[in-house]
Amino acid sequence: MSTDISLAGKVAIVTGGGRGIGKSITRHFAEAGANVVIASRKLDVLEATANELADLPGKVYPVTCNVGKKDDLDRLVAETERQFGPADILVNNSVTNIGQGPSLDVTDEMFDKMVEVNVKSCLRLIRLTVPKMIERGTGGSIINVVSISGLQPQFQGLLYSFTKAGLIMMTRNWAQEFGPHGIRVNAIAPGLVQTDFSEFFWKNEGLMNKLEKLQPIRRIGQPDDIGYAALFLASDKSAYLTGQVMTIDGGAMIQPVL
Ligand SMILES: NC(=O)c1ccc[n+]([C@@H]2O[C@H](COP(=O)([O-])OP(=O)(O)OC[C@H]3O[C@@H](n4cnc5c(N)ncnc54)[C@H](OP(=O)(O)O)[C@@H]3O)[C@@H](O)[C@H]2O)c1
C-alpha cells in the first residue's frame, strides 16, 4: 500500500488506464481499495494491466472504448454500473495527438478529431456520471489529465495546446457548478513524463539533456509522479480542493524569463 489513503467502496473510471500515466493512476486507486474500470481501444493492453493488478485490494475491470465515440461511452458507463455500481471517481486521461506541425497545415478533420477525443469525450462522460452522483448525494471527484502545454503554447502543437487549455477551463466551470453537490473537479498538468506518448522527446538524448537542464528538478517525470497526485485528488484528503490545476513538471514552468 503506497499511502494510508483509502478509497475502499469507491468506484472509479479511468480512461486510458491500460498504460502510461493512466496505469499508474489505476494501480494507486486499486491499492487504496477502489474498484476501477479501465477503458481504451486495445483490449489486450487493458487485459494485461487488469491481470498484472489482480492481487490488489480493489478490482480492475477492462472495457474497450473509443472515447471519441458516443455509443462506446454510453456502453462504458453502463458496464461500469453493471460491474461495480455508479462511478464516484472519473479520470479523463485518454488522449490523441494529431496535427502536430505548422498551424496552417491543420485541417478541419484534425481539429474535429482532437476535440472529439480530448475534450468532447470528457463532457459526455461528465453528463453520464455526474447526474447520478448528484442524485445519490454522496459527492464525487473528477480528475482531468491536461498538460503544461495547456498553460503555455506548445511549439507547433496548436491543437494539443488548445484542447488541453479548453479542458482546463471546463474543469474550472464544472468545479463551480458541481461544488455545491460535493463534487470536486480538478486537473493535473504533467510536464514531460516517460510514456509511449512522449517518446519523441525522451528517446532523443540531446533533446533530453537540454530539457532536463531547464528544470529545477533535473529528471524526466515518471507515471507514479502523477499517480500519487491523482490518488490524493480522488480521496477525501483533498476535500477542500476544487477547480485547481496541479502542475507536476519538475518546476519546468517556473523558468525565469530574464
Ligand atoms: N507523457 C507526457 O509527457 C505527458 C505530458 C503532459 C500531459 N500528458 C497527458 O497524460 C495523459 C496520459 O498520457 P500518457 O503519457 O500516459 O500516454 P500513453 O501512455 O500514450 O497513453 C494514452 C492512453 O490514451 C488511450 N487512448 C488513445 N486514444 C484513445 C481513444 N480514442 N479512446 C480511448 N482511449 C484512447 C490509449 O489507449 P489505446 O491505445 O488502447 O486506446 C492510452 O491508454 C494524456 O491526457 C496526456 O495528454 C502526458
The ligand as an ORCA input file, in Angstrom:
! r2SCAN-3c Opt
* xyz 0 1
  N       3.638     11.716    -21.169
  C       3.753     13.030    -21.090
  O       4.854     13.604    -21.204
  C       2.525     13.870    -20.841
  C       2.725     15.234    -20.602
  C       1.624     16.049    -20.368
  C       0.350     15.502    -20.355
  N       0.180     14.159    -20.590
  C      -1.200     13.655    -20.573
  O      -1.259     12.483    -19.794
  C      -2.356     11.672    -20.268
  C      -1.891     10.232    -20.420
  O      -0.869     10.192    -21.406
  P       0.336      9.149    -21.346
  O       1.572      9.920    -21.380
  O       0.116      8.166    -20.272
  O       0.180      8.492    -22.789
  P       0.044      6.970    -23.299
  O       0.862      6.053    -22.481
  O       0.271      7.063    -24.766
  O      -1.492      6.684    -23.001
  C      -2.509      7.259    -23.754
  C      -3.768      6.475    -23.466
  O      -4.858      7.019    -24.219
  C      -5.571      5.932    -24.792
  N      -6.275      6.389    -25.976
  C      -5.760      6.973    -27.077
  N      -6.741      7.235    -27.956
  C      -7.887      6.797    -27.395
  C      -9.238      6.756    -27.811
  N      -9.631      7.257    -28.991
  N     -10.157      6.208    -26.982
  C      -9.786      5.711    -25.788
  N      -8.545      5.728    -25.322
  C      -7.592      6.256    -26.134
  C      -4.509      4.882    -25.083
  O      -5.049      3.562    -25.148
  P      -5.419      2.783    -26.514
  O      -4.294      2.970    -27.455
  O      -5.630      1.365    -26.052
  O      -6.718      3.407    -26.978
  C      -3.612      5.012    -23.855
  O      -4.101      4.213    -22.811
  C      -2.824     12.329    -21.550
  O      -4.007     13.075    -21.311
  C      -1.679     13.255    -21.947
  O      -2.116     14.368    -22.690
  C       1.234     13.341    -20.834
*
